[in-house]
Amino acid sequence: MKAIQVNELGGPEQMQLQDVPDPTPAANEALIEIKVSGVNFIDVYFRKGLYKAPLPMIPGSEASGIVRAVGGEVNNVKPGDRVAYAMARGSYAELQAVPANLLVKLPDHVTFEQAAAAMLQGMTAHYLTHATFPVQAGQTVLVHAAAGGAGALIVQMAKMLGARVFGTAGSPEKLDIARAAGCDEVINYRTQDFEAEVKRLTDGTGVHAIYDSVGESTFLKGLNVIRPRGMMVLFGQSSGPVAPIDPNILNPKGSLFLTRPSLGHYTATTEELDRLAGDVLNWIAAGKLHLRIDHTYPLADAAQAHRDLESRKTAGKLLLAV
């Protein structure tokens, strides 16, 4: 089969389209013919070595496709089923053997493109807004990178739950996208000081929570605009990792809560996975949740997809058509 393989850690140029052996599913796995793979910052982290994986490595943690074969212990899917999954590294490929307990069957009215765009970022937005910091009607939250794939879904879900939502983005075009996603107020972080703007918009009281996927460039300032007993939800590091901090700084800023969550810990059981994925896919099918797909690349152009993602020039989801 054809797959994107990383033989050495480094830049996007390290991702090469190569011929590799077809995978054989283990007893608890299903062989998936991949139709569409999602592109996410976690793939960049693995490519660079910020997250560790043995080399050579096939990146990608999310895809949709068709079951072609199943192992002897698999009984939740069968050949021919349309499925999607996240958190199984190796999706930049034509085929992947995936643990069957990670697979979710697709509703009839959800396309392969929608599923690949929604699984990782959609379930992330779900657990962040419904479990990590469960948004309550009337609360105010700040979403960084609100025009991005995950950010725009967080905005939509927070609005579904009745929040007042502020969003940051880096251009007038992205501000329009964030506003269309549902942001009540938008802040251009390139031309405005988001700390000053949030304090102005809240009359100095601050927000109940921040959903921060940016990391280094936003984290410390964000702590200054969270109201007492509010929460910093740090779930990414697109600008770089946050430097170590003394937890004592959370006390004078208002007895703040800080968490660095991961999707895997919120989908640890089949029941949790089915509930999160089911909500997300059903909301899409019902038109309650809207996806923005920025661009779809051929598999061979995965390196360009990473360049575009890291440039922060994209707004919405990037996909690889296999």
Buried (B, 14 or more C-beta within 10 A) or exposed (E): BBBBBBEEBEBBEBBBBBEBEEBEBBEBBBBBBBBBBBBBBBBBBBBBEBEEBEEEBBBBBBBBBBBBBBBEEBEBBEEEBBBBBBBBBBBBBBBBBBBBBBBBBBBEEBBBBBBBBBBBBBBBBBBBBBEBBEBEEEBBBBBBBBBBBBBBBBBBBBBBBEBBBBBBBBBEEBBBBBBEBBBBBBBBBEEEEBBEBBBEBBEEBBBBBBBBBBBEBBBBBBBEBBBEEBBBBBBBBBBEEBEEEEEEEBEEBBEBBBEEBEBEEBBEEEEBBBBBBEBBBBBBBEEEBEBBBBBBBEBEBBBBBBBBBBEBEBBBBBBBBB
